[in-house]
């Protein structure tokens, strides 16, 4: 991720964020934060580096800032420090460029809510003389990431109960990591059963299992408000219910991005 700051008075600050190359949903591993360019004074340099180290960790920050005789807009150091917030870590393959009071933000995020919040937080941190050109785009592969992580596996429960088995728990742990990499978007957790037995009992069981997964994810740190649970019972089979193998495939948990 590259953050580029250019003040029209010949002031220039470059803050590239080198990250592991990845698509949306892949691990977003920050290798280093390189701060380079010319800042107006030592106080500005110290404030920027302190902010970067707070957000990304001291070991990740490489300091190549220089102090020079440039005159930035009023309160520039304060505003630039506010821009370097943790929410920018949610942007993949991104770039932030500042020219005076003109800010342009590019990159890919996981969902529309995330896109709007990042820019809203940025605008709130600045004074009205700053304008933000929001060129962030929503990635199209977030649902694919969830599907690929689940990889057609069945999250297992104890027989006729909503208690996860150790194997089922291990898969949910993988889903938790994927959801967090995506920035915890709004997700619907849908429980399904096969057609054996009473339909309404199956609907209740499927909802209980979906809620069990949701509660486990909440305990692991996924925001409660980002997830909802639904019980579909036997109404959405993906395989025949005439065979044991088909019924096993139909007893499943589905993760869908919510609108």
N, C-alpha and C positions, 0 to 999 in steps of 0.2 A: 504494500500500500504506500502511495506517495502523497505527501502533504507538501504543497508548494505555496510559499507566501511571498508575494512581491508587492512592495509599497512603491507608489509612483514617484516618490522622491529619491529613487535609485536605491532604496532599501530592499534587500532581498534575503529571504530565509528559505532554505530548502530542508525539509524534514522527510526523507524517504523512509518508508516502513517496509523493510524486506521481509516477506513472508514466504512460507512454503507454497509453491504453485499448487493450486487446487481449484476444484469446481465448487459451486455452492453445495454445502452439506458435507464436504470433505473436511478433515481436520484443518483448522485454521491456526497453524503453528507459527508464531512470530519468532524469527531467528534473531533479528536485530532491529534497532531503531537508530537511524543515522540522522543526526541533526547537524546541518551545515548551512553556511551563509553568514551574513553580517547582521548583527543586532545593534541597536543604538547605544547600549551601555551594558555594564556588567550586571546590573540589577535585572535587565531583561533576559540576559543570557542565563542567569541563575534561576529565574522564575520558570523559564521554558524547560530547562533541564530537570528541575525539581518536579514539574508537572509530568514530564515524560517518564521519569523514574517511578513516580507514584502509580502511574497507569500501567506501565509495561514491565516494571522491575529494573533495578539499577544495573543488573548484569546485561540487560538487553540494549542499553542506550550507549551509542557511540557519539562522543562530543567532538564536532568539527566546527563549532560556532566561533565566529570572530566578532570582536567589538570594534565598531567603526563610527565615523562621524556622520551619521544619517539622522534625519528628523522624521519620525513616524507620525501618524495622526494621533490626536490626544487619546491617552489611556490605552494605547495599542498593546502594551505588554499584558495588561489585565484582560483585554478581550481575547488575545491569542491564547492565553493560558486557559480561559474558559472553553475555547474551541477544542482543545486537546483533552477531550473527555472520554471515558470508558466506552460510550456508545459508538464511537468511531471504530472500535474493534469489531463491530458487527458488519462492517463493510468489507467486501471481498474485491480484490483487484481495483482498488479505489484511488482517487486522487482529490485532494482538497487544494484549491488555488485561491489565493487572496491577492487582489490588486487594489490597493488602497482600501476602500470600503466595499469593494465588489468581491463577493465570494462565490466560487463555483465548486460544486461537489459532484463527483462522478464515482461510479462503482456499482456493485451489485449487492443487493440485500435479499433476505429470505422471504419477506412478505410485505404487503402494502402498509400494514400498520407500523412495521419497523421503519419503512422508508419515510413515512410522514413524521414519526416521532423524532427521528434523528434530526431532521431539518427544523422541526418545531422547537426542540431543545436548543438548537443552535441559534435560532432567531431570538429566543427568549434571553439568551446569554449576551446578546449584542444590543447596541443602542439603535434607534431607528435610522441612523445614517447609513447603516450597513444593509446591503441587499444580498440575498442568497439565491443563486441559480441552482435549483435542485435537478440534477441530471442523474440521480440514482435510479436504477431499474430493479425490478423484482425478478429474481432468478426463476427459471422454469423447472428446475430440477429438485426442488425441495421435497415434493411428493415422491419423486424417484428415489431420493435418499432414504426416506422412510421405508419404501418398498424393498429397496436393495438390502437395507439393514435387516429387515425381517426375513427376507430371502425365502419366502414361501414356507417358512417354518411355523409350526403350531406351538403357541404358548400353552403349556400343559397345566392342568389343575388336577387336584385330587378328584376321584370319581364322585360325580353328583354334588360337587361343592365348589366354592369360589376361592379355595386355598391353593395358591401357586405351589407347584412342585419345584424342587431345586433346579431342574432343567428349565422350567418355565421362568423362574426368577432370573436365571442367567441371561435368557433372551431379553427380558424386560430391562435388565441392566444395560444391554447393548442399545436398546431403543432409547433409554434415558440419555446415553452419551450422544446419540445422533440428534435427539431433540434439542439438547443444549447447544450442540454445534450450530444448529439452525437458528439459534437465538430464541428458543422457546416460543415458536409461533402457536397460534390457536389450533388445537388439534381435537378431533372427535375420536374417542376410543369406542369402538363398536364390538360388542360381543355377539357371537353366533353359536348356534348349536346344530346338531343333526335333527332329523325329524322323529327320532324315537321318543315315544311317550306323549304326554299331554302338551299341546302347543303353548298354552299360557304358562305352564310350569317351566317350559324351556325359555320363554321370553324372560321370566323372572330370573332364571339361572344365568342367562346371557348378560343381563343387566348387572347382576351381582358380580359376575366375573369382570366385566368392564370396569365397574367401580373399584374392584379389588386392585386391578392394574393401575387405575388412576390414583388411588390412595397410596400405593407403593411408590409411584413416581413423585407424588407430592412429598412423601417422606424423604426422598432422595434429592429434593431441592428444585424440582420443576414447579414453576408457579401454578398455584391452584386455579387461578382465574383463566389460565391458558388452555385448560383441558375440560372437556365435557364427556359424559358417558352415555351410551345408548345400548339398549338390548334389542337386537333384531330377531332373536330366537332362531327358528328354522327357516325363516322366510327368504333368505338370500343365499341359497346353496351355491357352491362353486364346483361341486362334484355330485355324482349320483349318491343317493342315500340307500341304494340297493346292495352296496358292498361295504365291508368293514373298512376298507381303505378309503372309500369315498366318504363315509361318515366321519372318519378321523380328520379328513381334510376340512370338512364343514364345521367341526368344533374348533373355532379359531377366534383370535382377537385381531381386529383390523385397526389401523391408524390412518386417519384421513385428515388432510389439512382442511380447516374450516374457513369459510368465506368471511 
